Amino acid sequence: MTKRRSSFNIMIVGQGGRLEYEALLFAASLRRFSPGFDGTLFVAEPQPGPLWKGDPRMSAPVKDALIELGAQIRPFDSVHFGQDYPQGNKIEGLQVLPAGAPFVFFDTDTLITGDISALPFDFDRPAASMRRGPTWPVEELYWPGYTAIWKSLYDRFGLDFEGSLDLSQPDEYWERYLYFNAGWFFGNDPATFGKRFAEYAISIRDDPPPELVIQPLDPWLDQVALPLVIHGLGGGRPGRDLDGLDGDVTCHWRVLPLFYAQATDQQIAMLEEVTAPNKIKKLLKQHEPFKRMIYQGRGHKVRAMFDRNNLPRHERALRNKIKSAGFWMR
């Protein structure tokens, strides 16, 4: 039996500077390449307050353009994170979404390249991006190991550690343990999800278990708490039916020089199509990396440096070659 497609909302974070231009690109790509999306795009915008040194709000022209593309801009106050940990915006920003309505969160540096409404999300079984590597925990000389570290966190919140393991992977190998990239995640109720995400992240940050004593939590805190939240809400690793995320439906491009080096010809064409209209171009050109990489052709100079069929195995090699050519921008 075919699973009925559910209507859902999307949330990204919009903030003054780089993120507002990324938000505009996201909204334009959603409108262009997923016209069947019938939910609402919410742009969560942090507001000025004691946890921000300056004003984190987006500029008026970008806000107007987002609204014209069908987005709703929703302000929220930073109570727990703010300037010191801006990744916390994705945690606190969930409060702007309608409670009880299914949602998908995306990092703002994401390009929609296909019909997202056609993906068979099971919102009662939350999941997140598997496009990740062994970034946390960090192997240290005197560390207690993967099992001890992760088990201490599951025990902290009364969760079933054994039930989270991928038993097809060997003990003490990083992929055995539930770990996500926080570039996208979804669930059936943003209020419950966000409350638990904040509770777990704050507890880990302010009172980490002894097993974490030498572990860095910046910038990994969101990705440490996320699998605990998802597992606790009855979710886990996404199935193959969601391969379109980080596949042919979405692209988490992250940094434009890397995108131009690695992306397919079709993805590059989609990026350049959606950024071509004058209304969009006028605004995106105000952001120097977009101006130089997209509109002044630097991206294609980066692209010419690499063979897509024979890319370096490690991203560091890509970065170093681009930097040595003087083309690195973020």
Protein Blocks (a to p, Z undefined) as FASTA:
>chain_A
ZZddddddddddddehjklmmmmmmmmmmmmmmmmbcbdcddddddddfkbfbdfbdcfk
lmmmmmmnopacdddddfknmmmlmmlmmmmmmmmpcghiacddddfkbccfbdfklpcc
dfklgcddfbdcffbccddfkbgbjklmmmmmmmmnopafklmpcfkbcehiaklpgcdd
fkbccdfblklmmmmmmmmmmmmmmmccfklmmpcfbfklmmmmmmmmmmmnopacddfk
lmmgoplmbccekpaklmmmmmcfklmmmmmmmmmpmklmmmmmmpmklmmmmmnommmm
mmmmpcfklccfblklmmmmmmmnopacZZ
